[in-house]
Amino acid sequence: MTLSAYRPYRTVIPMVTSSAPDQDARAEEHGRLIKERRLDLGLNRPSFVAEMARHGQDITPDYLNKLEGGRAPLSRASLPVREALRAVLGFSSEQWQEATGLYVAPTASPHPASAAALGYDVPDTRPEIPEALQEAARLYGDNPAFSDLRLPKWQELLANLPYKNGPRDAQEWLKAFVEAQGKYEPR
């Protein structure tokens, strides 16, 4: 066959409608849900980001802004990020799945502090206070600058923070306390 005789085979390709408008609408709906619940909890973006960190997920205020604006679809967030969002916002697994239509990890439950903030009846789930943290409270708690270290709410907050290599002695717990004072407010 010569090049001049070649005729390309013509196929009719059906028009495929994009689901992008549906995805955009869903992302905006999820964003409104997150923002409204965050505001109901009285959390500004930096506070919300700090709560996410307490749940082991570091997100930026910019990413939160994109989620709330529907420019970063919640459906594309990793499962750990979605679970932390759910916990900080105080949704039960069932409520979250119903509200978002997204998969929920089967063993996940709302963080007690976040759920309590929404008025849910939450069982007392106080963490075990490490002996070295108790020792730090005894050693440094008489100093007015560190007196809050004696408060159970601060000890619980410190015991619940996700540390990569947790404090091992009283001096390291004191350092963790000083760092936490500027970032967190115990409940």
Contact map, one row per residue, 1 for C-alpha under 8 A:
1110110000000000000000000000000000000000000000000000000000000000000000000000000000000000000000000000000000000000000000000000000000000000000000000000000000000000000000000000000000000000000
1111110000000000000000000000000000000000000000000000000000000000000000000000000000000000000000000000000000000000000000000000000000000000000000000000000000000000000000000000000000000000000
1111110000000000000000000000000000000000000000000000000000000000000000000000000000000000000000000000000000000000000000000000000000000000000000000000000000000000000000000000000000000000000
0111110000000000000000000000000000000000000000000000000000000000000000000000000000000000000000000000000000000000000000000000000000000000000000000000000000000000000000000000000000000000000
1111111000000000000000000000000000000000000000000000000000000000000000000000000000000000000000000000000000000000000000000000000000000000000000000000000000000000000000000000000000000000000
1111111100000000000000000000000000000000000000000000000000000000000000000000000000000000000000000000000000000000000000000000000000000000000000000000000000000000000000000000000000000000000
0000111110000000000000000000000000000000000000000000000000000000000000000000000000000000000000000000000000000000000000000000000000000000000000000000000000000000000000000000000000000000000
0000011111000000000000000000000000000000000000000000000000000000000000000000000000000000000000000000000000000000000000000000000000000000000000000000000000000000000000000000000000000000000
0000001111100000000000000000000000000000000000000000000000000000000000000000000000000000000000000000000000000000000000000000000000000000000000000000000000000000000000000000000000000000000
0000000111110000000000000000000000000000000000000000000000000000000000000000000000000000000000000000000000000000000000000000000000000000000000000000000000000000000000000000000000000000000
0000000011111000000000000000000000000000000000000000000000000000000000000000000000000000000000000000000000000000000000000000000000000000000000000000000000000000000000000000000000000000000
0000000001111100000000000000000000000000000000000000000000000000000000000000000000000000000000000000000000000000000000000000000000000000000000000000000000000000000000000000000000000000000
0000000000111110000000000000000000000000000000000000000000000000000000000000000000000000000000000000000000000000000000000000000000000000000000000000000000000000000000000000000000000000000
0000000000011111000000000000000000000000000000000000000000000000000000000000000000000000000000000000000000000000000000000000000000000000000000000000000000000000000000000000000000000000000
0000000000001111100000000000000000000000000000000000000000000000000000000000000000000000000000000000000000000000000000000000000000000000000000000000000000000000000000000000000000000000000
0000000000000111110000000000000000000000000000000000000000000000000000000000000000000000000000000000000000000000000000000000000000000000000000000000000000000000000000000000000000000000000
0000000000000011111000000000000000000000000000000000000000000000000000000000000000000000000000000000000000000000000000000000000000000000000000000000000000000000000000000000000000000000000
0000000000000001111110000000000000000000000000000000000000000000000000000000000000000000000000000000000000000000000000000000000000000000000000000000000000000000000000000000000000000000000
0000000000000000111111100000000000000000000000000000000000000000000000000000000000000000000000000000000000000000000000000000000000000000000000000000000000000000000000000000000000000000000
0000000000000000011111110000000000000000000000000000000000000000000000000000000000000000000000000000000000000000000000000000000000000000000000000000000000000000000000000000000000000000000
0000000000000000011111111000000000000000000000000000000000000000000000000000000000000000000000000000000000000000000000000000000000000000000000000000000000000000000000000000000000000000000
0000000000000000001111111100000000000000000000000000000000000000000000000000000000000000000000000000000000000000000000000000000000000000000000000000000000000000000000000000000000000000000
0000000000000000001111111110000000000000000000000000000000000000000000001000000000000000000000000000000000000000000000000000000000000000000000000000000000000000000000000000000000000000000
0000000000000000000111111111000000000000000000000000000000000000000001101000000000000000000000000000000000000000000000000000000000000000000000000000000000000000000000000000000000000000000
0000000000000000000011111111100000000000000000000000000000000000000001000000000000000000000000000000000000000000000000000000000000000000000000000000000000000000000000000000000000000000000
0000000000000000000001111111110000000000000000000000000000000000000001001000000000000000000000000000000000000000000000000000000000000000000000000000000000000000000000000000000000000000000
0000000000000000000000111111111000000000000000000000000000000000001001111110000000000000000000000000000000000000000000000000000000000000000000000000000000000000000000000000000000000000000
0000000000000000000000011111111100000000000000000000000000000000000111101000000000000000000000000000000000000000000000000000000000000000000000000000000000000000000000000000000000000000000
0000000000000000000000001111111110000000000000000000000000000000000001000000000000000000000000000000000000000000000000000000000000000000000000000000000000000000000000000000000000000000000
0000000000000000000000000111111111000000000000000000000000000000001101001100000000000000000000000001000000000000000000000000000000000000000000000000000000000000000000000000000000000000000
0000000000000000000000000011111111100000000000000000000000000000001111000100000000000000000000000000000000000000000000000000000000000000000000000000000000000000000000000000000000000000000
0000000000000000000000000001111111110000000000000000000000000000000110000000000000000000000000000000000000000000000000000000000000000000000000000000000000000000000000000000000000000000000
0000000000000000000000000000111111111000000000000000000000000000000100000000000000000000000000000000000000000000000000000000000000000000000000000000000000000000000000000000000000000000000
0000000000000000000000000000011111111100000000000000000000000000001100000000000000000000100000000000000000000000000000000000000000000000000000000000000000000000000000000000000000000000000
0000000000000000000000000000001111111110000000000000000000000000000100000000000000000000000000000000000000000000000000000000000000000000000000000000000000000000000000000000000000000000000
0000000000000000000000000000000111111111000000000000000000000000000000000000000000000000000000000000000000000000000000000000000000000000000000000000000000000000000000000000000000000000000
0000000000000000000000000000000011111111100000000000000000000000000000000000000000000000100000000000000000000000000000000000000000000000000000000000000000000000000000000000000000000000000
0000000000000000000000000000000001111111111100010000000000000000000000000000000000000000100000000000000000000000000000000000000000000000000000000000000000000000000000000000000000000000000
0000000000000000000000000000000000111111111100000000000000000000000000000000000000000000000000000000000000000000000000000000000000000000000000000000000000000000000000000000000000000000000
0000000000000000000000000000000000011111111000000000000000000000000000000000000000000000000000000000000000000000000000000000000000000000000000000000000000000000000000000000000000000000000
0000000000000000000000000000000000001111111000000000000000000000000000000000000000000000100000000000000000000000000011000000000000000000000000000000000000000000000000000000000000000000000
0000000000000000000000000000000000000111111100000000000000000000000000000000000000000000000000000000000000000000000000000000000000000000000000000000000000000000000000000000000000000000000
0000000000000000000000000000000000000111111111110000000000000000000000000000000000000000000000000000000000000000000000000000000000000000000000000000000000000000000000000000000000000000000
0000000000000000000000000000000000000110011111110000000000000000000000000000000000000000000000000000000000000000000000000000000000000000000000000000000000000000000000000000000000000000000
0000000000000000000000000000000000000000001111111000000000001001000000000000000000000000000000000000000000000000000000000000000000000000000000000000000000000000000000000000000000000000000
0000000000000000000000000000000000000000001111111100000000001000000000000000000000000000000000000000000000000000000000000000000000000000000000000000000000000000000000000000000000000000000
0000000000000000000000000000000000000000001111111110000000000000000000000000000000000000000000000000000000000000000000000000000000000000000000000000000000000000000000000000000000000000000
0000000000000000000000000000000000000100001111111111000000000000000000000000000000000001000000000000000000000000000000000000000000000000000000000000000000000000000000000000000000000000000
0000000000000000000000000000000000000000000011111111100001111001000000000000000000000000000000000000000000000000000000000000000000000000000000000000000000000000000000000000000000000000000
0000000000000000000000000000000000000000000001111111110000000000000000000000000000000000000000000000000000000000000000000000000000000000000000000000000000000000000000000000000000000011000
0000000000000000000000000000000000000000000000111111111000000000000000000000000000000001000000000000000000000000000000000000000000000000000000000000000000000000000000000000000000000000000
0000000000000000000000000000000000000000000000011111111111100000000000000000000000011001000000000000000000000000000000000000000000000000000000000000000000000000000000000000000000000000000
0000000000000000000000000000000000000000000000001111111111100000000000000000000000000000000000000000000000000000000000000000000000000000000000000000000000000000000000000000000000000000000
0000000000000000000000000000000000000000000000000111111110000000000000000000000000000000000000000000000000000000000000000000000000000000000000000000000000000001110000000000000000000000000
0000000000000000000000000000000000000000000000000011111110000000000000000000000000010011000000000000000000000000000000000000000000000000000000000000000000000000110000000000000000000000000
0000000000000000000000000000000000000000000000000001111111000000000000000000000000010000000000000000000000000000000000000000000000000000000000000000000000000000010000000000000000000000000
0000000000000000000000000000000000000000000000000001111111100000000000000000000110010000000000000000000000000000000000000000000000000000000000000000000000000000000000000000000000000000000
0000000000000000000000000000000000000000000000001001100111110000000000000000000000000000000000000000000000000000000000000000000000000000000000000000000000000000000000000000000000000000000
0000000000000000000000000000000000000000000000001001100011111011000000000000000000000000000000000000000000000000000000000000000000000000000000000000000000000000000000000000000000000000000
0000000000000000000000000000000000000000000000001000000001111111000000000000000000000000000000000000000000000000000000000000000000000000000000000000000000000000000000000000000000000000000
0000000000000000000000000000000000000000000011001000000000111111100000000000000000000000000000000000000000000000000000000000000000000000000000000000000000000000000000000000000000000000000
0000000000000000000000000000000000000000000000000000000000011111110000000000000000000000000000000000000000000000000000000000000000000000000000000000000000000000000000000000000000000000000
0000000000000000000000000000000000000000000000000000000000111111111000010000000000000000000000000000000000000000000000000000000000000000000000000000000000000000000000000000000000000000000
0000000000000000000000000000000000000000000010001000000000111111111100000000000000000000000000000000000000000000000000000000000000000000000000000000000000000000000000000000000000000000000
0000000000000000000000000000000000000000000000000000000000001111111110000000000000000000000000000000000000000000000000000000000000000000000000000000000000000000000000000000000000000000000
0000000000000000000000000000000000000000000000000000000000000111111111110000000000000000000000000000000000000000000000000000000000000000000000000000000000000000000000000000000000000000000
0000000000000000000000000010011001000000000000000000000000000011111111111100000000000000000000000000000000000000000000000000000000000000000000000000000000000000000000000000000000000000000
0000000000000000000000000001011111100000000000000000000000000001111111100000000000000000000000000000000000000000000000000000000000000000000000000000000000000000000000000000000000000000000
0000000000000000000000000001001100000000000000000000000000000000111111110000000000000000000000000000000000000000000000000000000000000000000000000000000000000000000000000000000000000000000
0000000000000000000000011111111000000000000000000000000000000000011111111000000000000000000000000000000000000000000000000000000000000000000000000000000000000000000000000000000000000000000
0000000000000000000000010011000000000000000000000000000000000000011111111000000000000000000000000000000000000000000000000000000000000000000000000000000000000000000000000000000000000000000
0000000000000000000000000010000000000000000000000000000000000010011011111101000000000000000000000000000000000000000000000000000000000000000000000000000000000000000000000000000000000000000
0000000000000000000000110111010000000000000000000000000000000000001001111111100000000000000000000000000000000000000000000000000000000000000000000000000000000000000000000000000000000000000
0000000000000000000000000010011000000000000000000000000000000000001000011111100001000000000000000000000000000000000000000000000000000000000000000000000000000000000000000000000000000000000
0000000000000000000000000010000000000000000000000000000000000000000000001111100000000000000000000000010000000000000000000000000000000000000000000000000000000000000000000000000000000000000
0000000000000000000000000000000000000000000000000000000000000000000000011111110000000000000000000000000000000000000000000000000000000000000000000000000000000000000000000000000000000000000
0000000000000000000000000000000000000000000000000000000000000000000000001111111011000000000000000000000000000000000000000000000000000000000000000000000000000000000000000000000000000000000
0000000000000000000000000000000000000000000000000000000000000000000000000001111111000000000000000000000000000000000000000000000000000000000000000000000000000000000000000000000000000000000
0000000000000000000000000000000000000000000000000000000000000000000000000000111111100000000000000000000110000000000000000000000000000000000000000000000000000000000000000000000000000000000
0000000000000000000000000000000000000000000000000000000010000000000000000000011111110000000000000000000000000000000000000000000000000000000000000000000000000000000000000000000000000000000
0000000000000000000000000000000000000000000000000000000010000000000000000000111111111000000000000000000000000000000000000000000000000000000000000000000000000000000000000000000000000000000
0000000000000000000000000000000000000000000000000000000000000000000000000100111111111100000000000000000000000000000000000000000000000000000000000000000000000000000000000000000000000000000
0000000000000000000000000000000000000000000000000000000000000000000000000000001111111110000000000000000110010000000000000000000000000000000000000000000000000000000000000000000000000000000
0000000000000000000000000000000000000000000000000001001110000000000000000000000111111111000000000000000000000000000000000000000000000000000000000000000000000000000000000000000000000000000
0000000000000000000000000000000000000000000000000001000000000000000000000000000011111111100000000000000000000000000000000000000000000000000000000000000000000000000000000000000000000000000
0000000000000000000000000000000000000000000000000000000000000000000000000000000001111111111110010000000000000100000000000000000000000000000000000000000000000000000000000000000000000000000
0000000000000000000000000000000000000000000000000000001000000000000000000000000000111111111100000000000000001110011000000000000000000000000000000000000000000000000000000000000000000000000
0000000000000000000000000000000000000000000000010011001000000000000000000000000000011111111000000000000000000110011000000000000000000000000000000000000000000000000000000000000000000000000
0000000000000000000000000000000001001100100000000000000000000000000000000000000000001111111000000000000000000000011000000000000000000000000000000000000000000000000000000000000000000000000
0000000000000000000000000000000000000000000000000000000000000000000000000000000000000111111100000000000000000110011111000000000000000000000000000000000000000000000000000000000000000000000
0000000000000000000000000000000000000000000000000000000000000000000000000000000000000111111111110000000000000100001000000000000000000000000000000000000000000000000000000000000000000000000
0000000000000000000000000000000000000000000000000000000000000000000000000000000000000110011111110000000000001100000000000000000000000000000000000000000000000000000000000000000000000000000
0000000000000000000000000000000000000000000000000000000000000000000000000000000000000100001111111000000110011100000000000000000000000000000000000000000000000000000000000000000000000000000
0000000000000000000000000000000000000000000000000000000000000000000000000000000000000000001111111100000000000000000000000000000000000000000000000000000000000000000000000000000000000000000
0000000000000000000000000000000000000000000000000000000000000000000000000000000000000000001111111110000000000000000000000000000000000000000000000000000000000000000000000000000000000000000
0000000000000000000000000000000000000000000000000000000000000000000000000000000000000100001111111111110100000000000000000000000000000000000000000000000000000000000000000000000000000000000
0000000000000000000000000000000000000000000000000000000000000000000000000000000000000000000011111111111100000000000000000000000000000000000000000000000000000000000000000000000000000000000
0000000000000000000000000000000000000000000000000000000000000000000000000000000000000000000001111111100000000000000000000000000000000000000000000000000000000000000000000000000000000000000
0000000000000000000000000000000000000000000000000000000000000000000000000000000000000000000000111111100000000000000000000000000000000000000000000000000000000000000000000000000000000000000
0000000000000000000000000000010000000000000000000000000000000000000000000000000000000000000000011111110000000000000000000000000000000000000000000000000000000000000000000000000000000000000
0000000000000000000000000000000000000000000000000000000000000000000000000000000000000000000000011111111000000000000000000000000000000000000000000000000000000000000000000000000000000000000
0000000000000000000000000000000000000000000000000000000000000000000000000010000000000000000000011001111100000000000000000000000000000000000000000000000000000000000000000000000000000000000
0000000000000000000000000000000000000000000000000000000000000000000000000000000000000000000000001000111110000000000000000000000000000000000000000000000000000000000000000000000000000000000
0000000000000000000000000000000000000000000000000000000000000000000000000000001000100000000010011000011111010000000000000000000000000000000000000000000000000000000000000000000000000000000
0000000000000000000000000000000000000000000000000000000000000000000000000000001000100000000010000000001111110000000000000000000000000000000000000000000000000000000000000000000000000000000
0000000000000000000000000000000000000000000000000000000000000000000000000000000000000000000000000000000111110000000000000000000000000000000000000000000000000000000000000000000000000000000
0000000000000000000000000000000000000000000000000000000000000000000000000000000000000000000000000000000011111000000000000000000000000000000000000000000000000000000000000000000000000000000
0000000000000000000000000000000000000000000000000000000000000000000000000000000000100000000010000000000111111100000000000000000000000000000000000000000000000000000000000000000000000000000
0000000000000000000000000000000000000000000000000000000000000000000000000000000000000010000110000000000000111110000000000000000000000000000000000000000000000000000000000000000000000000000
0000000000000000000000000000000000000000000000000000000000000000000000000000000000000111011110000000000000011111011000000000000000000000000000000000000000000000000000000000000000000000000
0000000000000000000000000000000000000000000000000000000000000000000000000000000000000011010000000000000000001111111000000000000000000000000000000000000000000000000000000000000000000000000
0000000000000000000000000000000000000000000000000000000000000000000000000000000000000000000000000000000000000111111100000110100000000000000000000000000000000000000000000000000000000000000
0000000000000000000000000000000000000000000000000000000000000000000000000000000000000000000000000000000000000011111110000000000000000000000000000000000000000000000000000000000000000000001
0000000000000000000000000000000000000000000000000000000000000000000000000000000000000011110000000000000000000111111111000000000000000000000000000000000000000000000000000000000000000000000
0000000000000000000000000000000000000000000000000000000000000000000000000000000000000011111000000000000000000111111111111100000000000000000000000000000000000000000000000000000000000000000
0000000000000000000000000000000000000000000000000000000000000000000000000000000000000000010000000000000000000001111111111100000000000000000000000000000000000000000000000000000000000000000
0000000000000000000000000000000000000000100000000000000000000000000000000000000000000000010000000000000000000000111111110000000000000000000000000000000000000000000000000000000000000000000
0000000000000000000000000000000000000000100000000000000000000000000000000000000000000000010000000000000000000000011111110000000000000000000000000000000000000000000000000000000000000000000
0000000000000000000000000000000000000000000000000000000000000000000000000000000000000000000000000000000000000000001111111000000000000000000000000000000000000000000000000000000000000000000
0000000000000000000000000000000000000000000000000000000000000000000000000000000000000000000000000000000000000000001111111100000000000000000000000000000000000000000000000000000000000000000
0000000000000000000000000000000000000000000000000000000000000000000000000000000000000000000000000000000000000000001100111110000000000000000000000000000000000000000000000000000000000000000
0000000000000000000000000000000000000000000000000000000000000000000000000000000000000000000000000000000000000001001100011111000000000000000000000000000000000000000000000000000000000000000
0000000000000000000000000000000000000000000000000000000000000000000000000000000000000000000000000000000000000001000000001111100000000000000000000000000000000000000000000000000000000000000
0000000000000000000000000000000000000000000000000000000000000000000000000000000000000000000000000000000000000000000000000111110000000000000000000000000000000000000000000000000000000000000
0000000000000000000000000000000000000000000000000000000000000000000000000000000000000000000000000000000000000001000000000011111000000000000000000000000000000000000000000000000000000000000
0000000000000000000000000000000000000000000000000000000000000000000000000000000000000000000000000000000000000000000000000001111100000000000000000000000000010000000000000000000000000000000
0000000000000000000000000000000000000000000000000000000000000000000000000000000000000000000000000000000000000000000000000000111110000000000000000000000000010011000000000000000000000000000
0000000000000000000000000000000000000000000000000000000000000000000000000000000000000000000000000000000000000000000000000000011111000000000000000000000000010010000000000000000000000000000
0000000000000000000000000000000000000000000000000000000000000000000000000000000000000000000000000000000000000000000000000000001111101100000000000000000000110010000000000000000000000000000
0000000000000000000000000000000000000000000000000000000000000000000000000000000000000000000000000000000000000000000000000000000111111100000000000000000000000010000000000000000000000000000
0000000000000000000000000000000000000000000000000000000000000000000000000000000000000000000000000000000000000000000000000000000011111110000000000000000000000000000000000000000000000000000
0000000000000000000000000000000000000000000000000000000000000000000000000000000000000000000000000000000000000000000000000000000001111111000000000000000000000000000000011100100000000000000
0000000000000000000000000000000000000000000000000000000000000000000000000000000000000000000000000000000000000000000000000000000011111111100000000000000000100000000000001100110000000000000
0000000000000000000000000000000000000000000000000000000000000000000000000000000000000000000000000000000000000000000000000000000011111111110000000000000000100000000000000100000000000000000
0000000000000000000000000000000000000000000000000000000000000000000000000000000000000000000000000000000000000000000000000000000000111111111000000000000000000000000000000100000000000000000
0000000000000000000000000000000000000000000000000000000000000000000000000000000000000000000000000000000000000000000000000000000000011111111110000000100000000000000000001110110000000000000
0000000000000000000000000000000000000000000000000000000000000000000000000000000000000000000000000000000000000000000000000000000000001111111110000010110000000000000000000000000000000000000
0000000000000000000000000000000000000000000000000000000000000000000000000000000000000000000000000000000000000000000000000000000000000111111111000000010000000000000000000000000000000000000
0000000000000000000000000000000000000000000000000000000000000000000000000000000000000000000000000000000000000000000000000000000000000011111111000000000000000000000000000100000000000000000
0000000000000000000000000000000000000000000000000000000000000000000000000000000000000000000000000000000000000000000000000000000000000001111111100110100000000000000000000000010000000000000
0000000000000000000000000000000000000000000000000000000000000000000000000000000000000000000000000000000000000000000000000000000000000001111111110111110000000000000000000000000000000000000
0000000000000000000000000000000000000000000000000000000000000000000000000000000000000000000000000000000000000000000000000000000000000000011111110110000000000000000000000000000000000000000
0000000000000000000000000000000000000000000000000000000000000000000000000000000000000000000000000000000000000000000000000000000000000000000111111110000000000000000000000000000000000000000
0000000000000000000000000000000000000000000000000000000000000000000000000000000000000000000000000000000000000000000000000000000000000000000011111110000000000000000000000000000000000000000
0000000000000000000000000000000000000000000000000000000000000000000000000000000000000000000000000000000000000000000000000000000000000000000000111111000000000000000000000000000000000000000
0000000000000000000000000000000000000000000000000000000000000000000000000000000000000000000000000000000000000000000000000000000000000000000111111111100000000000000000000000000000000000000
0000000000000000000000000000000000000000000000000000000000000000000000000000000000000000000000000000000000000000000000000000000000000000100111111111111000000000000000000000000000000000000
0000000000000000000000000000000000000000000000000000000000000000000000000000000000000000000000000000000000000000000000000000000000000000000010001111111001000000000000000000000000000000000
0000000000000000000000000000000000000000000000000000000000000000000000000000000000000000000000000000000000000000000000000000000000000001100110000111111101100000000000000000000010000000000
0000000000000000000000000000000000000000000000000000000000000000000000000000000000000000000000000000000000000000000000000000000000000000110010000011111101100000000000000000000000000000000
0000000000000000000000000000000000000000000000000000000000000000000000000000000000000000000000000000000000000000000000000000000000000000000000000011111111100000000000000000000000000000000
0000000000000000000000000000000000000000000000000000000000000000000000000000000000000000000000000000000000000000000000000000000000000000000000000000111111110000000000000000000000000000000
0000000000000000000000000000000000000000000000000000000000000000000000000000000000000000000000000000000000000000000000000000000000000000000000000000001111111000000000000000000000000000011
0000000000000000000000000000000000000000000000000000000000000000000000000000000000000000000000000000000000000000000000000000000000000000000000000001111111111100000000000000000000000000010
0000000000000000000000000000000000000000000000000000000000000000000000000000000000000000000000000000000000000000000000000000000010001100000000000000111111111110000000000000000000000000000
0000000000000000000000000000000000000000000000000000000000000000000000000000000000000000000000000000000000000000000000000000011110000000000000000000000111111111000000000000000000000000000
0000000000000000000000000000000000000000000000000000000000000000000000000000000000000000000000000000000000000000000000000000000000000000000000000000000011111111100000000000000000000000010
0000000000000000000000000000000000000000000000000000000000000000000000000000000000000000000000000000000000000000000000000000000000000000000000000000000001111111100000000000000110010000000
0000000000000000000000000000000000000000000000000000000000000000000000000000000000000000000000000000000000000000000000000000001111000000000000000000000000111111100000000000000000000000000
0000000000000000000000000000000000000000000000000000010000000000000000000000000000000000000000000000000000000000000000000000001000000000000000000000000000011111110000000000000000000000000
0000000000000000000000000000000000000000000000000000011000000000000000000000000000000000000000000000000000000000000000000000000000000000000000000000000000001111111000000000000000000000000
0000000000000000000000000000000000000000000000000000011100000000000000000000000000000000000000000000000000000000000000000000000000000000000000000000000000000001111100000000000000000000000
0000000000000000000000000000000000000000000000000000000000000000000000000000000000000000000000000000000000000000000000000000000000000000000000000000000000000000111111100000000000000000000
0000000000000000000000000000000000000000000000000000000000000000000000000000000000000000000000000000000000000000000000000000000000000000000000000000000000000000011111000000000000000000000
0000000000000000000000000000000000000000000000000000000000000000000000000000000000000000000000000000000000000000000000000000000000000000000000000000000000000000001111100000000000000000000
0000000000000000000000000000000000000000000000000000000000000000000000000000000000000000000000000000000000000000000000000000000000000000000000000000000000000000001111110000000000000000000
0000000000000000000000000000000000000000000000000000000000000000000000000000000000000000000000000000000000000000000000000000000000000000000000000000000000000000001011111101100100000000000
0000000000000000000000000000000000000000000000000000000000000000000000000000000000000000000000000000000000000000000000000000000000010000000000000000000000000000000001111101100000000000000
0000000000000000000000000000000000000000000000000000000000000000000000000000000000000000000000000000000000000000000000000000000000011001000000000000000000000000000000111111100000000000000
0000000000000000000000000000000000000000000000000000000000000000000000000000000000000000000000000000000000000000000000000000000000011111001000000000000000000000000000111111110000000000000
0000000000000000000000000000000000000000000000000000000000000000000000000000000000000000000000000000000000000000000000000000000000000001000000000000000000000000000000001111111000000000000
0000000000000000000000000000000000000000000000000000000000000000000000000000000000000000000000000000000000000000000000000000000000000000000000000000000000000000000000111111111100000000000
0000000000000000000000000000000000000000000000000000000000000000000000000000000000000000000000000000000000000000000000000000000000011001000000000000000000000000000000111111111110000000000
0000000000000000000000000000000000000000000000000000000000000000000000000000000000000000000000000000000000000000000000000000000000001001000100000000000000000000000000000111111111000000000
0000000000000000000000000000000000000000000000000000000000000000000000000000000000000000000000000000000000000000000000000000000000000000000000000000000000000000000000000011111111100000000
0000000000000000000000000000000000000000000000000000000000000000000000000000000000000000000000000000000000000000000000000000000000000000000000000000000000000100000000100001111111110000000
0000000000000000000000000000000000000000000000000000000000000000000000000000000000000000000000000000000000000000000000000000000000000000000000000000100000000100000000000000111111111000000
0000000000000000000000000000000000000000000000000000000000000000000000000000000000000000000000000000000000000000000000000000000000000000000000000000000000000000000000000000011111111100000
0000000000000000000000000000000000000000000000000000000000000000000000000000000000000000000000000000000000000000000000000000000000000000000000000000000000000000000000000000001111111110000
0000000000000000000000000000000000000000000000000000000000000000000000000000000000000000000000000000000000000000000000000000000000000000000000000000000000000100000000000000000111111111000
0000000000000000000000000000000000000000000000000000000000000000000000000000000000000000000000000000000000000000000000000000000000000000000000000000000000000000000000000000000011111111100
0000000000000000000000000000000000000000000000000000000000000000000000000000000000000000000000000000000000000000000000000000000000000000000000000000000000000000000000000000000001111111000
0000000000000000000000000000000000000000000000000100000000000000000000000000000000000000000000000000000000000000000000000000000000000000000000000000000000000000000000000000000000111111100
0000000000000000000000000000000000000000000000000100000000000000000000000000000000000000000000000000000000000000000000000000000000000000000000000000000000000000000000000000000000011111110
0000000000000000000000000000000000000000000000000000000000000000000000000000000000000000000000000000000000000000000000000000000000000000000000000000000000000000000000000000000000001011111
0000000000000000000000000000000000000000000000000000000000000000000000000000000000000000000000000000000000000000000000000000000000000000000000000000000011001000000000000000000000000001111
0000000000000000000000000000000000000000000000000000000000000000000000000000000000000000000000000000000000000000100000000000000000000000000000000000000010000000000000000000000000000000111
